[in-house]
Amino acid sequence: MPESKYFYLIVGMGVVTYLPRWFPLIFLTRRKLPEQLIEWLDLIPVAILSALVVPALVTSGEPRNLEFMRPEILVSVPTFIIALKTKSLAGTVIAGMFLFWLAGFF
């Protein structure tokens, strides 16, 4: 592939990456969004994180099998409670790692 095609490829990837981000920023900055839409948009990060984390917690193997007594899910519950109580990212990560290490013995 000639070097000029790499340049066009990189520029194209940049456009595809940043255009969807800049479009709402440019056109919605000066507008007042409905409160219901703002509340809905606030839930998107939680939904994405849940969609990424929950399958890894409750499934295993190939093909995927549903398992609720995995150490990962047993450790995630107290770790979540610690996160709610302390609101400390570092403390939550350290507690979760310690609990996972502790669960490895059982």
KOLGU-4560 file (N, C-alpha, C; in nm, 3 decimals, padded with zeros to 5 digits):
<recs>
<n_xx: 00.085 n_yy: -00.118 n_zz: 00.000 ca_xx: 00.000 ca_yy: 00.000 ca_zz: 00.000 c_xx: 00.090 c_yy: 00.124 c_zz: 00.000 mol: A seq: 1 type: MET>
<n_xx: 00.073 n_yy: 00.213 n_zz: -00.094 ca_xx: 00.156 ca_yy: 00.334 ca_zz: -00.098 c_xx: 00.132 c_yy: 00.422 c_zz: 00.024 mol: A seq: 2 type: PRO>
<n_xx: 00.232 n_yy: 00.505 n_zz: 00.057 ca_xx: 00.223 ca_yy: 00.590 ca_zz: 00.176 c_xx: 00.106 c_yy: 00.687 c_zz: 00.170 mol: A seq: 3 type: GLU>
<n_xx: 00.067 n_yy: 00.734 n_zz: 00.051 ca_xx: -00.044 ca_yy: 00.829 ca_zz: 00.042 c_xx: -00.175 c_yy: 00.764 c_zz: 00.086 mol: A seq: 4 type: SER>
<n_xx: -00.190 n_yy: 00.635 n_zz: 00.062 ca_xx: -00.312 ca_yy: 00.567 ca_zz: 00.106 c_xx: -00.319 c_yy: 00.558 c_zz: 00.258 mol: A seq: 5 type: LYS>
<n_xx: -00.203 n_yy: 00.541 n_zz: 00.323 ca_xx: -00.201 ca_yy: 00.541 ca_zz: 00.469 c_xx: -00.246 c_yy: 00.676 c_zz: 00.523 mol: A seq: 6 type: TYR>
<n_xx: -00.201 n_yy: 00.783 n_zz: 00.459 ca_xx: -00.239 ca_yy: 00.917 ca_zz: 00.503 c_xx: -00.391 c_yy: 00.934 c_zz: 00.493 mol: A seq: 7 type: PHE>
<n_xx: -00.450 n_yy: 00.895 n_zz: 00.380 ca_xx: -00.595 ca_yy: 00.906 ca_zz: 00.362 c_xx: -00.670 c_yy: 00.816 c_zz: 00.459 mol: A seq: 8 type: TYR>
<n_xx: -00.613 n_yy: 00.700 n_zz: 00.488 ca_xx: -00.674 ca_yy: 00.609 ca_zz: 00.584 c_xx: -00.677 c_yy: 00.672 c_zz: 00.723 mol: A seq: 9 type: LEU>
<n_xx: -00.568 n_yy: 00.732 n_zz: 00.766 ca_xx: -00.560 ca_yy: 00.795 ca_zz: 00.898 c_xx: -00.654 c_yy: 00.915 c_zz: 00.906 mol: A seq: 10 type: ILE>
<n_xx: -00.656 n_yy: 00.997 n_zz: 00.800 ca_xx: -00.746 ca_yy: 01.113 ca_zz: 00.798 c_xx: -00.891 c_yy: 01.066 c_zz: 00.802 mol: A seq: 11 type: VAL>
<n_xx: -00.925 n_yy: 00.962 n_zz: 00.727 ca_xx: -01.061 ca_yy: 00.908 ca_zz: 00.728 c_xx: -01.101 c_yy: 00.855 c_zz: 00.864 mol: A seq: 12 type: GLY>
<n_xx: -01.010 n_yy: 00.785 n_zz: 00.931 ca_xx: -01.040 ca_yy: 00.734 ca_zz: 01.065 c_xx: -01.060 c_yy: 00.849 c_zz: 01.163 mol: A seq: 13 type: MET>
<n_xx: -00.982 n_yy: 00.956 n_zz: 01.148 ca_xx: -01.000 ca_yy: 01.072 ca_zz: 01.234 c_xx: -01.134 c_yy: 01.138 c_zz: 01.213 mol: A seq: 14 type: GLY>
<n_xx: -01.176 n_yy: 01.151 n_zz: 01.087 ca_xx: -01.307 ca_yy: 01.211 ca_zz: 01.058 c_xx: -01.420 c_yy: 01.126 c_zz: 01.115 mol: A seq: 15 type: VAL>
<n_xx: -01.411 n_yy: 00.995 n_zz: 01.095 ca_xx: -01.515 ca_yy: 00.905 ca_zz: 01.144 c_xx: -01.519 c_yy: 00.905 c_zz: 01.297 mol: A seq: 16 type: VAL>
<n_xx: -01.405 n_yy: 00.926 n_zz: 01.360 ca_xx: -01.401 ca_yy: 00.927 ca_zz: 01.507 c_xx: -01.454 c_yy: 01.058 c_zz: 01.564 mol: A seq: 17 type: THR>
<n_xx: -01.412 n_yy: 01.171 n_zz: 01.508 ca_xx: -01.444 ca_yy: 01.299 ca_zz: 01.570 c_xx: -01.571 c_yy: 01.365 c_zz: 01.520 mol: A seq: 18 type: TYR>
<n_xx: -01.618 n_yy: 01.334 n_zz: 01.401 ca_xx: -01.740 ca_yy: 01.395 ca_zz: 01.351 c_xx: -01.861 c_yy: 01.364 c_zz: 01.439 mol: A seq: 19 type: LEU>
<n_xx: -01.883 n_yy: 01.238 n_zz: 01.480 ca_xx: -01.998 ca_yy: 01.213 ca_zz: 01.569 c_xx: -01.984 c_yy: 01.280 c_zz: 01.705 mol: A seq: 20 type: PRO>
<n_xx: -01.864 n_yy: 01.315 n_zz: 01.746 ca_xx: -01.847 ca_yy: 01.382 ca_zz: 01.875 c_xx: -01.866 c_yy: 01.533 c_zz: 01.863 mol: A seq: 21 type: ARG>
<n_xx: -01.820 n_yy: 01.589 n_zz: 01.754 ca_xx: -01.829 ca_yy: 01.733 ca_zz: 01.735 c_xx: -01.967 c_yy: 01.778 c_zz: 01.690 mol: A seq: 22 type: TRP>
<n_xx: -02.038 n_yy: 01.693 n_zz: 01.616 ca_xx: -02.169 ca_yy: 01.732 ca_zz: 01.564 c_xx: -02.264 c_yy: 01.774 c_zz: 01.676 mol: A seq: 23 type: PHE>
<n_xx: -02.286 n_yy: 01.692 n_zz: 01.780 ca_xx: -02.376 ca_yy: 01.737 ca_zz: 01.888 c_xx: -02.319 c_yy: 01.857 c_zz: 01.964 mol: A seq: 24 type: PRO>
<n_xx: -02.188 n_yy: 01.861 n_zz: 01.980 ca_xx: -02.126 ca_yy: 01.971 ca_zz: 02.053 c_xx: -02.150 c_yy: 02.104 c_zz: 01.983 mol: A seq: 25 type: LEU>
<n_xx: -02.137 n_yy: 02.106 n_zz: 01.853 ca_xx: -02.155 ca_yy: 02.229 ca_zz: 01.777 c_xx: -02.302 c_yy: 02.271 c_zz: 01.772 mol: A seq: 26 type: ILE>
<n_xx: -02.391 n_yy: 02.177 n_zz: 01.747 ca_xx: -02.531 ca_yy: 02.212 ca_zz: 01.723 c_xx: -02.617 c_yy: 02.216 c_zz: 01.849 mol: A seq: 27 type: PHE>
<n_xx: -02.573 n_yy: 02.157 n_zz: 01.957 ca_xx: -02.657 ca_yy: 02.153 ca_zz: 02.077 c_xx: -02.604 c_yy: 02.240 c_zz: 02.191 mol: A seq: 28 type: LEU>
<n_xx: -02.492 n_yy: 02.307 n_zz: 02.171 ca_xx: -02.431 ca_yy: 02.385 ca_zz: 02.278 c_xx: -02.520 c_yy: 02.501 c_zz: 02.323 mol: A seq: 29 type: THR>
<n_xx: -02.579 n_yy: 02.570 n_zz: 02.231 ca_xx: -02.656 ca_yy: 02.690 ca_zz: 02.264 c_xx: -02.804 c_yy: 02.661 c_zz: 02.286 mol: A seq: 30 type: ARG>
<n_xx: -02.844 n_yy: 02.539 n_zz: 02.279 ca_xx: -02.985 ca_yy: 02.504 ca_zz: 02.297 c_xx: -03.011 c_yy: 02.451 c_zz: 02.436 mol: A seq: 31 type: ARG>
<n_xx: -03.128 n_yy: 02.477 n_zz: 02.486 ca_xx: -03.170 ca_yy: 02.424 ca_zz: 02.615 c_xx: -03.237 c_yy: 02.289 c_zz: 02.591 mol: A seq: 32 type: LYS>
<n_xx: -03.176 n_yy: 02.184 n_zz: 02.642 ca_xx: -03.230 ca_yy: 02.049 ca_zz: 02.624 c_xx: -03.337 c_yy: 02.022 c_zz: 02.729 mol: A seq: 33 type: LEU>
<n_xx: -03.438 n_yy: 01.944 n_zz: 02.695 ca_xx: -03.540 ca_yy: 01.909 ca_zz: 02.795 c_xx: -03.478 c_yy: 01.832 c_zz: 02.912 mol: A seq: 34 type: PRO>
<n_xx: -03.529 n_yy: 01.859 n_zz: 03.028 ca_xx: -03.476 ca_yy: 01.797 ca_zz: 03.151 c_xx: -03.483 c_yy: 01.644 c_zz: 03.144 mol: A seq: 35 type: GLU>
<n_xx: -03.589 n_yy: 01.592 n_zz: 03.083 ca_xx: -03.604 ca_yy: 01.447 ca_zz: 03.070 c_xx: -03.493 c_yy: 01.387 c_zz: 02.985 mol: A seq: 36 type: GLN>
<n_xx: -03.453 n_yy: 01.456 n_zz: 02.879 ca_xx: -03.345 ca_yy: 01.408 ca_zz: 02.793 c_xx: -03.211 c_yy: 01.411 c_zz: 02.867 mol: A seq: 37 type: LEU>
<n_xx: -03.189 n_yy: 01.515 n_zz: 02.945 ca_xx: -03.064 ca_yy: 01.524 ca_zz: 03.023 c_xx: -03.056 c_yy: 01.410 c_zz: 03.125 mol: A seq: 38 type: ILE>
<n_xx: -03.168 n_yy: 01.381 n_zz: 03.191 ca_xx: -03.169 ca_yy: 01.270 ca_zz: 03.287 c_xx: -03.144 c_yy: 01.137 c_zz: 03.217 mol: A seq: 39 type: GLU>
<n_xx: -03.201 n_yy: 01.120 n_zz: 03.098 ca_xx: -03.180 ca_yy: 00.997 ca_zz: 03.021 c_xx: -03.034 c_yy: 00.985 c_zz: 02.978 mol: A seq: 40 type: TRP>
<n_xx: -02.974 n_yy: 01.094 n_zz: 02.935 ca_xx: -02.834 ca_yy: 01.091 ca_zz: 02.892 c_xx: -02.740 c_yy: 01.060 c_zz: 03.008 mol: A seq: 41 type: LEU>
<n_xx: -02.779 n_yy: 01.099 n_zz: 03.129 ca_xx: -02.696 ca_yy: 01.068 ca_zz: 03.247 c_xx: -02.690 c_yy: 00.918 c_zz: 03.275 mol: A seq: 42 type: ASP>
<n_xx: -02.787 n_yy: 00.841 n_zz: 03.226 ca_xx: -02.789 ca_yy: 00.697 ca_zz: 03.251 c_xx: -02.706 c_yy: 00.617 c_zz: 03.152 mol: A seq: 43 type: LEU>
<n_xx: -02.663 n_yy: 00.678 n_zz: 03.044 ca_xx: -02.589 ca_yy: 00.605 ca_zz: 02.940 c_xx: -02.457 c_yy: 00.546 c_zz: 02.992 mol: A seq: 44 type: ILE>
<n_xx: -02.373 n_yy: 00.620 n_zz: 03.065 ca_xx: -02.249 ca_yy: 00.557 ca_zz: 03.114 c_xx: -02.273 c_yy: 00.437 c_zz: 03.204 mol: A seq: 45 type: PRO>
<n_xx: -02.375 n_yy: 00.442 n_zz: 03.288 ca_xx: -02.405 ca_yy: 00.330 ca_zz: 03.377 c_xx: -02.451 c_yy: 00.210 c_zz: 03.295 mol: A seq: 46 type: VAL>
<n_xx: -02.532 n_yy: 00.235 n_zz: 03.193 ca_xx: -02.581 ca_yy: 00.126 ca_zz: 03.109 c_xx: -02.467 c_yy: 00.060 c_zz: 03.032 mol: A seq: 47 type: ALA>
<n_xx: -02.375 n_yy: 00.141 n_zz: 02.981 ca_xx: -02.261 ca_yy: 00.085 ca_zz: 02.906 c_xx: -02.170 c_yy: 00.005 c_zz: 02.999 mol: A seq: 48 type: ILE>
<n_xx: -02.142 n_yy: 00.059 n_zz: 03.117 ca_xx: -02.058 ca_yy: -00.013 ca_zz: 03.212 c_xx: -02.123 c_yy: -00.144 c_zz: 03.253 mol: A seq: 49 type: LEU>
<n_xx: -02.252 n_yy: -00.143 n_zz: 03.277 ca_xx: -02.323 ca_yy: -00.266 ca_zz: 03.313 c_xx: -02.317 c_yy: -00.368 c_zz: 03.200 mol: A seq: 50 type: SER>
<n_xx: -02.335 n_yy: -00.322 n_zz: 03.077 ca_xx: -02.332 ca_yy: -00.413 ca_zz: 02.963 c_xx: -02.194 c_yy: -00.475 c_zz: 02.945 mol: A seq: 51 type: ALA>
<n_xx: -02.089 n_yy: -00.406 n_zz: 02.987 ca_xx: -01.954 ca_yy: -00.460 ca_zz: 02.975 c_xx: -01.919 c_yy: -00.552 c_zz: 03.092 mol: A seq: 52 type: LEU>
<n_xx: -01.963 n_yy: -00.519 n_zz: 03.212 ca_xx: -01.919 ca_yy: -00.590 ca_zz: 03.332 c_xx: -02.004 c_yy: -00.713 c_zz: 03.363 mol: A seq: 53 type: VAL>
<n_xx: -02.136 n_yy: -00.703 n_zz: 03.353 ca_xx: -02.224 ca_yy: -00.812 ca_zz: 03.397 c_xx: -02.199 c_yy: -00.943 c_zz: 03.321 mol: A seq: 54 type: VAL>
<n_xx: -02.186 n_yy: -00.943 n_zz: 03.188 ca_xx: -02.158 ca_yy: -01.072 ca_zz: 03.122 c_xx: -02.027 c_yy: -01.136 c_zz: 03.169 mol: A seq: 55 type: PRO>
<n_xx: -01.928 n_yy: -01.055 n_zz: 03.199 ca_xx: -01.802 ca_yy: -01.111 ca_zz: 03.248 c_xx: -01.817 c_yy: -01.168 c_zz: 03.389 mol: A seq: 56 type: ALA>
<n_xx: -01.912 n_yy: -01.116 n_zz: 03.466 ca_xx: -01.932 ca_yy: -01.165 ca_zz: 03.602 c_xx: -02.013 c_yy: -01.293 c_zz: 03.609 mol: A seq: 57 type: LEU>
<n_xx: -02.115 n_yy: -01.307 n_zz: 03.525 ca_xx: -02.208 ca_yy: -01.419 ca_zz: 03.541 c_xx: -02.196 c_yy: -01.528 c_zz: 03.437 mol: A seq: 58 type: VAL>
<n_xx: -02.106 n_yy: -01.514 n_zz: 03.340 ca_xx: -02.090 ca_yy: -01.620 ca_zz: 03.239 c_xx: -01.945 c_yy: -01.666 c_zz: 03.235 mol: A seq: 59 type: THR>
<n_xx: -01.928 n_yy: -01.790 n_zz: 03.189 ca_xx: -01.793 ca_yy: -01.844 ca_zz: 03.175 c_xx: -01.793 c_yy: -01.950 c_zz: 03.066 mol: A seq: 60 type: SER>
<n_xx: -01.676 n_yy: -01.986 n_zz: 03.022 ca_xx: -01.659 ca_yy: -02.096 ca_zz: 02.927 c_xx: -01.690 c_yy: -02.056 c_zz: 02.784 mol: A seq: 61 type: GLY>
<n_xx: -01.671 n_yy: -02.156 n_zz: 02.699 ca_xx: -01.700 ca_yy: -02.137 ca_zz: 02.556 c_xx: -01.774 c_yy: -02.260 c_zz: 02.508 mol: A seq: 62 type: GLU>
<n_xx: -01.898 n_yy: -02.263 n_zz: 02.477 ca_xx: -01.989 ca_yy: -02.149 ca_zz: 02.470 c_xx: -02.023 c_yy: -02.097 c_zz: 02.609 mol: A seq: 63 type: PRO>
<n_xx: -02.070 n_yy: -01.975 n_zz: 02.615 ca_xx: -02.095 ca_yy: -01.909 ca_zz: 02.743 c_xx: -02.202 c_yy: -01.981 c_zz: 02.823 mol: A seq: 64 type: ARG>
<n_xx: -02.172 n_yy: -02.007 n_zz: 02.950 ca_xx: -02.266 ca_yy: -02.070 ca_zz: 03.043 c_xx: -02.294 c_yy: -01.975 c_zz: 03.157 mol: A seq: 65 type: ASN>
<n_xx: -02.420 n_yy: -01.971 n_zz: 03.198 ca_xx: -02.460 ca_yy: -01.885 ca_zz: 03.309 c_xx: -02.422 c_yy: -01.950 c_zz: 03.441 mol: A seq: 66 type: LEU>
<n_xx: -02.346 n_yy: -01.878 n_zz: 03.523 ca_xx: -02.302 ca_yy: -01.927 ca_zz: 03.654 c_xx: -02.314 c_yy: -01.815 c_zz: 03.755 mol: A seq: 67 type: GLU>
<n_xx: -02.391 n_yy: -01.838 n_zz: 03.861 ca_xx: -02.408 ca_yy: -01.733 ca_zz: 03.960 c_xx: -02.318 c_yy: -01.750 c_zz: 04.082 mol: A seq: 68 type: PHE>
<n_xx: -02.252 n_yy: -01.862 n_zz: 04.096 ca_xx: -02.167 ca_yy: -01.884 ca_zz: 04.213 c_xx: -02.019 c_yy: -01.871 c_zz: 04.179 mol: A seq: 69 type: MET>
<n_xx: -01.988 n_yy: -01.784 n_zz: 04.085 ca_xx: -01.848 ca_yy: -01.760 ca_zz: 04.050 c_xx: -01.785 c_yy: -01.667 c_zz: 04.153 mol: A seq: 70 type: ARG>
<n_xx: -01.655 n_yy: -01.678 n_zz: 04.177 ca_xx: -01.591 ca_yy: -01.588 ca_zz: 04.274 c_xx: -01.603 c_yy: -01.442 c_zz: 04.235 mol: A seq: 71 type: PRO>
<n_xx: -01.603 n_yy: -01.414 n_zz: 04.105 ca_xx: -01.611 ca_yy: -01.275 ca_zz: 04.060 c_xx: -01.740 c_yy: -01.208 c_zz: 04.105 mol: A seq: 72 type: GLU>
<n_xx: -01.852 n_yy: -01.279 n_zz: 04.094 ca_xx: -01.979 ca_yy: -01.218 ca_zz: 04.132 c_xx: -01.994 c_yy: -01.215 c_zz: 04.284 mol: A seq: 73 type: ILE>
<n_xx: -01.939 n_yy: -01.315 n_zz: 04.352 ca_xx: -01.946 ca_yy: -01.314 ca_zz: 04.498 c_xx: -01.863 c_yy: -01.201 c_zz: 04.557 mol: A seq: 74 type: LEU>
<n_xx: -01.755 n_yy: -01.166 n_zz: 04.493 ca_xx: -01.669 ca_yy: -01.056 ca_zz: 04.539 c_xx: -01.726 c_yy: -00.921 c_zz: 04.496 mol: A seq: 75 type: VAL>
<n_xx: -01.797 n_yy: -00.917 n_zz: 04.385 ca_xx: -01.847 ca_yy: -00.789 ca_zz: 04.334 c_xx: -01.952 c_yy: -00.726 c_zz: 04.425 mol: A seq: 76 type: SER>
<n_xx: -02.030 n_yy: -00.807 n_zz: 04.494 ca_xx: -02.135 ca_yy: -00.753 ca_zz: 04.580 c_xx: -02.075 c_yy: -00.674 c_zz: 04.698 mol: A seq: 77 type: VAL>
<n_xx: -01.984 n_yy: -00.732 n_zz: 04.778 ca_xx: -01.927 ca_yy: -00.650 ca_zz: 04.886 c_xx: -01.842 c_yy: -00.534 c_zz: 04.833 mol: A seq: 78 type: PRO>
<n_xx: -01.779 n_yy: -00.553 n_zz: 04.719 ca_xx: -01.700 ca_yy: -00.444 ca_zz: 04.661 c_xx: -01.791 c_yy: -00.329 c_zz: 04.623 mol: A seq: 79 type: THR>
<n_xx: -01.908 n_yy: -00.358 n_zz: 04.568 ca_xx: -02.005 ca_yy: -00.254 ca_zz: 04.533 c_xx: -02.053 c_yy: -00.181 c_zz: 04.657 mol: A seq: 80 type: PHE>
<n_xx: -02.077 n_yy: -00.254 n_zz: 04.764 ca_xx: -02.120 ca_yy: -00.192 ca_zz: 04.889 c_xx: -02.011 c_yy: -00.102 c_zz: 04.944 mol: A seq: 81 type: ILE>
<n_xx: -01.885 n_yy: -00.147 n_zz: 04.937 ca_xx: -01.773 ca_yy: -00.064 ca_zz: 04.981 c_xx: -01.764 c_yy: 00.063 c_zz: 04.897 mol: A seq: 82 type: ILE>
<n_xx: -01.786 n_yy: 00.051 n_zz: 04.766 ca_xx: -01.783 ca_yy: 00.168 ca_zz: 04.679 c_xx: -01.892 c_yy: 00.268 c_zz: 04.716 mol: A seq: 83 type: ALA>
<n_xx: -02.011 n_yy: 00.218 n_zz: 04.747 ca_xx: -02.120 ca_yy: 00.308 ca_zz: 04.786 c_xx: -02.092 c_yy: 00.379 c_zz: 04.918 mol: A seq: 84 type: LEU>
<n_xx: -02.034 n_yy: 00.307 n_zz: 05.012 ca_xx: -02.008 ca_yy: 00.365 ca_zz: 05.143 c_xx: -01.891 c_yy: 00.463 c_zz: 05.143 mol: A seq: 85 type: LYS>
<n_xx: -01.780 n_yy: 00.426 n_zz: 05.078 ca_xx: -01.658 ca_yy: 00.508 ca_zz: 05.087 c_xx: -01.649 c_yy: 00.612 c_zz: 04.977 mol: A seq: 86 type: THR>
<n_xx: -01.708 n_yy: 00.585 n_zz: 04.860 ca_xx: -01.696 ca_yy: 00.674 ca_zz: 04.742 c_xx: -01.550 c_yy: 00.702 c_zz: 04.707 mol: A seq: 87 type: LYS>
<n_xx: -01.465 n_yy: 00.603 n_zz: 04.733 ca_xx: -01.323 ca_yy: 00.613 ca_zz: 04.705 c_xx: -01.285 c_yy: 00.510 c_zz: 04.600 mol: A seq: 88 type: SER>
<n_xx: -01.235 n_yy: 00.556 n_zz: 04.487 ca_xx: -01.197 ca_yy: 00.464 ca_zz: 04.380 c_xx: -01.080 c_yy: 00.376 c_zz: 04.423 mol: A seq: 89 type: LEU>
<n_xx: -00.977 n_yy: 00.438 n_zz: 04.481 ca_xx: -00.860 ca_yy: 00.362 ca_zz: 04.523 c_xx: -00.897 c_yy: 00.261 c_zz: 04.632 mol: A seq: 90 type: ALA>
<n_xx: -00.976 n_yy: 00.302 n_zz: 04.729 ca_xx: -01.017 ca_yy: 00.212 ca_zz: 04.835 c_xx: -01.101 c_yy: 00.097 c_zz: 04.784 mol: A seq: 91 type: GLY>
<n_xx: -01.188 n_yy: 00.126 n_zz: 04.688 ca_xx: -01.272 ca_yy: 00.023 ca_zz: 04.630 c_xx: -01.189 c_yy: -00.078 c_zz: 04.552 mol: A seq: 92 type: THR>
<n_xx: -01.094 n_yy: -00.030 n_zz: 04.473 ca_xx: -01.009 ca_yy: -00.120 ca_zz: 04.394 c_xx: -00.926 c_yy: -00.208 c_zz: 04.486 mol: A seq: 93 type: VAL>
<n_xx: -00.867 n_yy: -00.150 n_zz: 04.588 ca_xx: -00.785 ca_yy: -00.227 ca_zz: 04.681 c_xx: -00.870 c_yy: -00.329 c_zz: 04.756 mol: A seq: 94 type: ILE>
<n_xx: -00.988 n_yy: -00.288 n_zz: 04.803 ca_xx: -01.077 ca_yy: -00.381 ca_zz: 04.874 c_xx: -01.122 c_yy: -00.493 c_zz: 04.780 mol: A seq: 95 type: ALA>
<n_xx: -01.157 n_yy: -00.460 n_zz: 04.657 ca_xx: -01.199 ca_yy: -00.563 ca_zz: 04.562 c_xx: -01.088 c_yy: -00.661 c_zz: 04.530 mol: A seq: 96 type: GLY>
<n_xx: -00.967 n_yy: -00.611 n_zz: 04.514 ca_xx: -00.853 ca_yy: -00.700 ca_zz: 04.488 c_xx: -00.827 c_yy: -00.790 c_zz: 04.607 mol: A seq: 97 type: MET>
<n_xx: -00.835 n_yy: -00.734 n_zz: 04.726 ca_xx: -00.813 ca_yy: -00.814 ca_zz: 04.847 c_xx: -00.922 c_yy: -00.921 c_zz: 04.861 mol: A seq: 98 type: PHE>
<n_xx: -01.047 n_yy: -00.883 n_zz: 04.838 ca_xx: -01.156 ca_yy: -00.980 ca_zz: 04.849 c_xx: -01.143 c_yy: -01.090 c_zz: 04.744 mol: A seq: 99 type: LEU>
<n_xx: -01.101 n_yy: -01.054 n_zz: 04.623 ca_xx: -01.081 ca_yy: -01.154 ca_zz: 04.518 c_xx: -00.967 c_yy: -01.248 c_zz: 04.555 mol: A seq: 100 type: PHE>
<n_xx: -00.861 n_yy: -01.194 n_zz: 04.611 ca_xx: -00.750 ca_yy: -01.276 ca_zz: 04.656 c_xx: -00.795 c_yy: -01.370 c_zz: 04.768 mol: A seq: 101 type: TRP>
<n_xx: -00.875 n_yy: -01.317 n_zz: 04.858 ca_xx: -00.927 ca_yy: -01.396 ca_zz: 04.969 c_xx: -01.022 c_yy: -01.505 c_zz: 04.917 mol: A seq: 102 type: LEU>
<n_xx: -01.102 n_yy: -01.476 n_zz: 04.817 ca_xx: -01.196 ca_yy: -01.574 ca_zz: 04.762 c_xx: -01.122 c_yy: -01.687 c_zz: 04.692 mol: A seq: 103 type: ALA>
<n_xx: -01.000 n_yy: -01.663 n_zz: 04.648 ca_xx: -00.920 ca_yy: -01.767 ca_zz: 04.582 c_xx: -00.884 c_yy: -01.882 c_zz: 04.675 mol: A seq: 104 type: GLY>
<n_xx: -00.888 n_yy: -01.858 n_zz: 04.804 ca_xx: -00.855 ca_yy: -01.962 ca_zz: 04.901 c_xx: -00.973 c_yy: -02.056 c_zz: 04.927 mol: A seq: 105 type: PHE>
<n_xx: -01.094 n_yy: -02.016 n_zz: 04.888 ca_xx: -01.214 ca_yy: -02.096 ca_zz: 04.919 c_xx: -01.269 c_yy: -02.164 c_zz: 04.800 mol: A seq: 106 type: PHE>
</recs>
